[in-house]
Structures are given as structure tokens and as C-alpha cells.
Amino acid sequence: MSRPPGRFPARGRACLTGLTVATVLALTACTAGPTPSVAPPAPPASAPAGTATGGAEVNPSGDIPDNQAFVPYSPPGATFTVSVPEGWSRLVQDGGVMFTDKLNSVRIATGPQPQAPTVESVRAQELPALRTSVPGYQQGTLTTVTRTAGPAVLITYGAISDPDPVTGKSRPNDVQRYEFWHTGQAVTLTLSGPKGADNVDPWRTVTDSLRWTP
């Protein structure tokens, strides 16, 4: 019996179908690319400098806290008062007194002086003495500033601190020295702290607090 043209027997169709499926699977396996890798999650961003992970502010080394309180102080027999940081240790020295806390200090010195200091007199008389007496002295600026008590000659300079009593190490300090004068009396405020510490506001509080008394 003759076979109709264009027709395959059932067995032939099954073979063709199996061949076609196998061919498709083989082509798919050859053309499929490698499984894309998944990048690991990025690590969490670190906390900015000067802040704690819990959100509380951390003062850099030497920065006086914003909530620092100040109290008036007047040396015995003096004709002035000045505000100093509350709670700081007090050390009486020759010609003055110093208040300290950790890395910062405020020194108050007073004495008779016939004339008010000027930039010229300080440059000629005091700067040479500072160069030879201050460890690690580095000259800064020499200017005149105005505070509540009146004009003052301001000397800024760098210095090396005394060795730490525990570690024995010294550190570089920034120093501001204000020289006030009133009716024959000189008052010198020397403010010192670690190099780079941001104590502009507390130092302004101290130097602006000076008041002359009768």
C-alpha cells in the first residue's frame, strides 16, 4: 500500500519529537551564561568623628564641655574679679593662681605696673623672656583686643606641656595670654589647652568676665 505524501508513521513522529526536545535542551545549556553573583551588602557607615554610636556628642580631647559652669573669683586684696571654670583644681603659685582640669588651665597673675602695656612694649620686653622660659615656644600673634574690662594686649603662642604624671608624656599646647591694666595694676590671664582644641567660647567667657572693683 502506498504512503500518502508528507506523512510520517507514528514511530517516526515520536523519534522526531524526541530529537527536537534533546536538541533544544542542548542548545539552551550551551548558550546560557553563568549564574550572576550577588554582591554582599555594603558595610554600615561608620559614625562621624566626634559623635558616639548612640547619638550622644563626644568632646574631642581638650574641648571644654558646652555646659561648663563658671564662678567668680577674686584673689585676696585684689581690685578685680574674674570668672573661672567651676570645679577645677586651684594651685597657688608665685605671683598668681592657676586653675586646672585634665588638659586645660587658666592662670591669673597680678601686680603693680606704672603704665599700661602696649604691643611695642610687650614685643621688646616680654617676648624675649617667653622665648627663653617657655618649653617648645613657638611665636603666634601679637595684637590688641577689647574686652568688657577694656583693651588688652594678646599674645598667642605654642608650647610643650609639662610631662603627664601618669604616662610621662608631653603634648603641644595652644596658649593665649591677655594683659590688662587699670590704674597702676596689671592683670595677666594665661589660657592654655591642647593644640587644636576648640575652646573659643569658654576662653571668651573667662576674658570677658574680668571686672575692676573699687
Backbone hydrogen bonds in HBPLUS format (Angstrom, degrees):
<---DONOR---> <-ACCEPTOR-->    atom                        ^
c    i                          cat <-CA-CA->   ^        H-A-AA   ^      H-
h    n   atom  resd res      DA  || num        DHA   H-A  angle D-A-AA Bond
n    s   type  num  typ     dist DA aas  dist angle  dist       angle   num
A0012-GLY N   A0009-PRO O   3.01 MM   3  5.21 117.0  2.42 100.6 116.0     1
A0013-ARG N   A0009-PRO O   2.99 MM   4  6.36 156.8  2.05 156.4 163.2     2
A0014-ALA N   A0010-ALA O   3.14 MM   4  6.36 155.4  2.20 146.9 152.4     3
A0015-CYS N   A0011-ARG O   3.11 MM   4  6.39 156.7  2.17 146.4 152.2     4
A0016-LEU N   A0012-GLY O   2.99 MM   4  6.23 158.1  2.03 149.5 155.6     5
A0017-THR N   A0013-ARG O   2.92 MM   4  6.10 155.9  1.98 147.5 154.3     6
A0018-GLY N   A0014-ALA O   3.03 MM   4  6.23 165.2  2.05 151.3 154.1     7
A0019-LEU N   A0015-CYS O   2.98 MM   4  6.15 157.3  2.03 146.8 153.2     8
A0020-THR N   A0016-LEU O   2.93 MM   4  6.12 155.5  1.99 146.4 153.2     9
A0021-VAL N   A0017-THR O   3.08 MM   4  6.34 161.9  2.11 154.5 157.9    10
A0022-ALA N   A0018-GLY O   3.04 MM   4  6.17 162.9  2.07 148.4 153.3    11
A0023-THR N   A0019-LEU O   2.90 MM   4  6.05 154.1  1.97 145.8 153.3    12
A0024-VAL N   A0020-THR O   3.04 MM   4  6.26 160.4  2.08 149.5 154.2    13
A0025-LEU N   A0021-VAL O   3.03 MM   4  6.24 163.3  2.06 150.5 154.7    14
A0026-ALA N   A0022-ALA O   2.96 MM   4  6.14 155.9  2.02 145.6 152.2    15
A0027-LEU N   A0023-THR O   2.94 MM   4  6.19 163.2  1.97 153.1 157.3    16
A0028-THR N   A0024-VAL O   2.92 MM   4  6.09 155.2  1.98 148.3 155.4    17
A0029-ALA N   A0025-LEU O   3.02 MM   4  6.21 157.3  2.08 146.8 152.2    18
A0030-CYS N   A0026-ALA O   3.09 MM   4  6.31 147.2  2.21 144.7 153.5    19
A0031-THR N   A0027-LEU O   3.03 MM   4  6.16 153.7  2.11 148.9 155.0    20
A0032-ALA N   A0028-THR O   3.05 MM   4  5.92 140.2  2.21 146.6 154.3    21
A0051-THR N   A0048-PRO O   3.28 MM   3  5.93 142.6  2.42 142.1 139.4    22
A0058-VAL N   A0050-GLY O   3.07 MM   8  5.17 167.4  2.09 133.9 133.0    23
A0052-ALA N   A0056-ALA O   2.90 MM   4  5.32 153.1  1.97 156.3 165.1    24
A0055-GLY N   A0052-ALA O   2.97 MM   3  5.37 164.1  2.00 115.9 119.5    25
A0063-ASP N   A0060-PRO O   3.05 MM   3  5.65 168.0  2.06 138.0 141.3    26
A0068-GLN N   A0065-PRO O   3.19 MM   3  5.47 158.1  2.24 115.9 115.8    27
A0086-GLU N   A0069-ALA O   2.81 MM  17  5.49 172.1  1.81 135.7 138.5    28
A0071-VAL N   A0084-VAL O   2.85 MM  13  5.54 160.3  1.89 158.5 159.8    29
A0084-VAL N   A0071-VAL O   2.86 MM  13  5.54 161.3  1.89 152.7 151.5    30
A0073-TYR N   A0082-VAL O   2.74 MM   9  5.35 136.4  1.93 133.6 146.4    31
A0082-VAL N   A0073-TYR O   2.88 MM   9  5.35 154.3  1.94 147.3 155.7    32
A0078-ALA N   A0075-PRO O   3.07 MM   3  5.40 165.0  2.09 134.5 134.2    33
A0213-THR N   A0079-THR O   2.78 MM 134  4.92 175.5  1.79 124.4 125.5    34
A0081-THR N   A0211-ARG O   2.92 MM 130  5.33 147.3  2.03 145.9 156.1    35
A0211-ARG N   A0081-THR O   2.91 MM 130  5.33 154.5  1.97 154.0 158.7    36
A0089-SER N   A0100-THR O   2.87 MM  11  5.23 139.8  2.03 169.5 158.0    37
A0100-THR N   A0089-SER O   2.89 MM  11  5.23 150.2  1.98 139.5 149.3    38
A0091-LEU N   A0098-MET O   2.75 MM   7  5.14 155.7  1.81 154.1 162.2    39
A0098-MET N   A0091-LEU O   2.83 MM   7  5.14 161.9  1.86 144.4 150.6    40
A0093-GLN N   A0096-GLY O   2.84 MM   3  5.19 161.1  1.88 139.2 141.8    41
A0096-GLY N   A0093-GLN O   3.14 MM   3  5.19 170.6  2.15 119.9 119.5    42
A0097-VAL N   A0108-ILE O   2.92 MM  11  5.41 150.0  2.01 147.0 156.4    43
A0108-ILE N   A0097-VAL O   2.81 MM  11  5.41 169.9  1.82 168.2 170.8    44
A0099-PHE N   A0106-VAL O   2.77 MM   7  5.12 164.2  1.80 150.0 154.1    45
A0106-VAL N   A0099-PHE O   2.78 MM   7  5.12 151.6  1.86 149.6 158.7    46
A0101-ASP N   A0104-ASN O   3.15 MM   3  5.63 156.8  2.20 149.2 150.8    47
A0104-ASN N   A0101-ASP O   3.21 MM   3  5.63 171.5  2.22 134.5 131.9    48
A0105-SER N   A0192-SER O   2.96 MM  87  5.28 150.4  2.05 149.9 150.6    49
A0192-SER N   A0105-SER O   3.03 MM  87  5.28 168.0  2.04 148.5 151.1    50
A0107-ARG N   A0190-THR O   2.87 MM  83  5.02 163.8  1.90 144.5 150.0    51
A0190-THR N   A0107-ARG O   2.92 MM  83  5.02 164.5  1.94 145.6 150.9    52
A0109-ALA N   A0188-THR O   2.98 MM  79  5.13 159.9  2.02 148.2 154.1    53
A0188-THR N   A0109-ALA O   2.79 MM  79  5.13 169.1  1.80 153.6 157.5    54
A0111-GLY N   A0186-ALA O   3.12 MM  75  5.51 146.3  2.24 148.8 153.5    55
A0186-ALA N   A0111-GLY O   2.87 MM  75  5.51 176.1  1.87 167.9 167.9    56
A0113-GLN N   A0184-GLY O   2.81 MM  71  5.12 166.3  1.83 133.2 135.3    57
A0122-VAL N   A0118-THR O   2.94 MM   4  6.08 163.8  1.97 154.3 158.8    58
A0123-ARG N   A0119-VAL O   2.95 MM   4  6.05 157.2  2.01 143.7 150.4    59
A0124-ALA N   A0120-GLU O   3.05 MM   4  6.22 152.9  2.12 145.1 152.0    60
A0125-GLN N   A0121-SER O   2.90 MM   4  5.90 155.1  1.96 147.5 154.1    61
A0126-GLU N   A0122-VAL O   2.91 MM   4  4.96 135.1  2.11 121.8 135.9    62
A0127-LEU N   A0122-VAL O   3.08 MM   5  6.37 158.0  2.13 165.1 165.1    63
A0129-ALA N   A0126-GLU O   3.06 MM   3  5.15 116.0  2.49  98.8 114.5    64
A0130-LEU N   A0126-GLU O   2.92 MM   4  6.22 155.3  1.98 157.0 164.5    65
A0131-ARG N   A0127-LEU O   2.99 MM   4  6.19 161.0  2.02 156.9 161.3    66
A0133-SER N   A0129-ALA O   3.05 MM   4  6.11 134.4  2.27 143.5 155.6    67
A0134-VAL N   A0130-LEU O   2.98 MM   4  5.50 159.0  2.03 150.4 150.6    68
A0137-TYR N   A0134-VAL O   3.32 MM   3  5.39 139.5  2.49 136.9 127.7    69
A0160-ILE N   A0135-PRO O   2.87 MM  25  5.50 154.9  1.93 144.1 142.8    70
A0138-GLN N   A0158-GLY O   2.95 MM  20  4.69 140.0  2.11 131.7 131.0    71
A0158-GLY N   A0138-GLN O   2.77 MM  20  4.69 159.8  1.81 137.1 144.0    72
A0140-GLY N   A0156-THR O   2.87 MM  16  4.87 118.5  2.25 154.9 144.0    73
A0156-THR N   A0141-THR O   3.01 MM  15  5.22 163.3  2.04 147.4 149.6    74
A0143-THR N   A0154-LEU O   3.03 MM  11  5.33 161.8  2.06 151.0 155.7    75
A0154-LEU N   A0143-THR O   2.77 MM  11  5.33 164.9  1.80 149.9 155.0    76
A0145-VAL N   A0152-ALA O   2.87 MM   7  5.45 164.2  1.90 162.7 166.6    77
A0152-ALA N   A0145-VAL O   2.83 MM   7  5.45 149.0  1.92 158.9 161.8    78
A0147-ARG N   A0150-GLY O   3.00 MM   3  5.21 171.8  2.01 133.1 135.9    79
A0150-GLY N   A0147-ARG O   2.93 MM   3  5.21 155.2  2.00 110.5 118.6    80
A0153-VAL N   A0179-GLU O   3.14 MM  26  5.13 151.8  2.22 137.1 137.0    81
A0179-GLU N   A0153-VAL O   2.92 MM  26  5.13 150.2  2.01 140.9 150.5    82
A0155-ILE N   A0177-ARG O   2.89 MM  22  5.07 161.6  1.92 144.7 150.8    83
A0177-ARG N   A0155-ILE O   2.81 MM  22  5.07 159.6  1.85 154.5 160.5    84
A0157-TYR N   A0175-VAL O   3.09 MM  18  5.37 154.7  2.16 140.5 146.9    85
A0175-VAL N   A0157-TYR O   2.91 MM  18  5.37 151.7  1.99 166.0 174.0    86
A0159-ALA N   A0173-ASN O   3.12 MM  14  5.18 152.8  2.20 136.4 140.2    87
A0173-ASN N   A0159-ALA O   2.72 MM  14  5.18 164.5  1.74 157.2 157.9    88
A0161-SER N   A0171-ARG O   2.85 MM  10  5.42 172.6  1.86 162.6 164.3    89
A0164-ASP N   A0169-LYS O   2.78 MM   5  5.28 155.8  1.83 131.5 137.6    90
A0168-GLY N   A0164-ASP O   2.69 MM   4  4.62 139.2  1.86 128.5 139.7    91
A0195-LYS N   A0172-PRO O   3.02 MM  23  5.64 160.2  2.06 137.3 132.2    92
A0174-ASP N   A0193-GLY O   2.80 MM  19  5.62 160.9  1.84 168.7 175.4    93
A0193-GLY N   A0174-ASP O   3.14 MM  19  5.62 152.9  2.21 151.9 160.2    94
A0176-GLN N   A0191-LEU O   2.85 MM  15  5.14 159.9  1.89 151.4 158.3    95
A0191-LEU N   A0176-GLN O   2.75 MM  15  5.14 164.4  1.78 159.3 161.2    96
A0178-TYR N   A0189-LEU O   2.78 MM  11  5.09 168.6  1.79 152.3 153.5    97
A0189-LEU N   A0178-TYR O   2.86 MM  11  5.09 153.0  1.93 146.1 153.8    98
A0180-PHE N   A0187-VAL O   2.78 MM   7  5.07 173.1  1.78 162.3 159.8    99
A0187-VAL N   A0180-PHE O   3.03 MM   7  5.07 158.6  2.08 124.1 129.9   100
A0182-HIS N   A0185-GLN O   2.86 MM   3  5.29 151.4  1.94 146.7 156.3   101
A0185-GLN N   A0182-HIS O   2.93 MM   3  5.29 154.4  1.99 116.4 124.8   102
A0197-ALA N   A0194-PRO O   3.08 MM   3  5.65 166.6  2.10 138.5 139.3   103
A0203-TRP N   A0199-ASN O   3.07 MM   4  6.04 161.6  2.10 150.6 156.4   104
A0204-ARG N   A0200-VAL O   3.01 MM   4  6.12 146.1  2.12 142.3 151.9   105
A0205-THR N   A0201-ASP O   2.92 MM   4  6.21 150.0  2.01 149.3 158.1   106
A0206-VAL N   A0202-PRO O   3.05 MM   4  6.35 156.3  2.11 149.3 154.0   107
A0207-THR N   A0203-TRP O   3.05 MM   4  6.25 176.4  2.06 151.7 152.6   108
A0208-ASP N   A0204-ARG O   2.88 MM   4  5.78 146.8  1.99 144.7 153.1   109
A0209-SER N   A0206-VAL O   3.14 MM   3  5.29 149.4  2.24 102.2 111.5   110
